Amino acid sequence: MSLESKVVNKYPVLGSSQSPEEISLTIKGAVVALLPLIALTLKGFGVTEEWLGELVNGVFGLVGAGIMVWGVVRKFKK
């Protein structure tokens, strides 16, 4: 069971009307719309766009590395 379907099962209001096992397009759109607002708010606290970009790249790099390690572990776990 995917993370998305687990979230939707726990919080059915987040579910899509087209496919109840997926998160609603409205929720996905809201998350995308909030990102610039969050960036603007962080600017008020002195966070620069360059730093924020580096943070996002670092987080995605760590997530990607974690997924890769998990894939290797699963491969040899059998």
N, C-alpha and C positions, 0 to 999 in steps of 0.2 A: 504494500500500500504506500503510495507516494505521500510526501509531506503535504502537498496541496489537498489531497483527498482527506487526510487526517484532520487538517484545519477545518475543512468544510463540514466534516462529520461532527466535529466538536462545536462549531459555530455555523449552523445551517443558514443563518441570515447572510453569510458571505458567499453562499453558493450561487452559481449561474442559473439563469432560467432556461438556458439552452442545454446545458450539460451539468446536472446537479453535483457531479463529482469535481468540478473545476471552480476556481474562484471567479466571482462575477467580474465582468469587464468594467463595471462601474468602480469597483474597488481598485482594480489595477490602474484605471485612469486616475483615480484620486491619489494614489501613491505617486504616480508620475507627476501630477500637478503640484503635489506638496514639496517635491524635491527642490525646485527653485525658491520656494518660500523658506525652506529650511536653510538653504545657502544664504539667502538675504539676511535672515535672522543671525546666522553665524558671523556674517560680515560686521554686524553691530557689536559683536564681542571681539572684534579684531582678527578674525580668521580670514586669511586671504584666499582668493580663488586658487592660486597655485598650491597652497598647502592643502586645501580641500581636495584638489585633483590628485595630489600625491597620496593623500589618505585613502581615497577611493581606489586608486591603483594598488596600493599596498594591501587593502582589505581583499580585493578581488584576487590578488596574487596569492595571499594566504589561503583563501577559500579554494582556489584552484589546486594549490599544492596539497591541501587536505583531502580533496576529492581524489587526486591522483594516488596518494598514499593509501586511502581507503580502498581504492580499486585494486592496488597491488596486494593488500592484505586479504581482500576477498578472493583474489585469484588463487592464493596459496593456502587459504583457510580450509579448502575442501580436502 
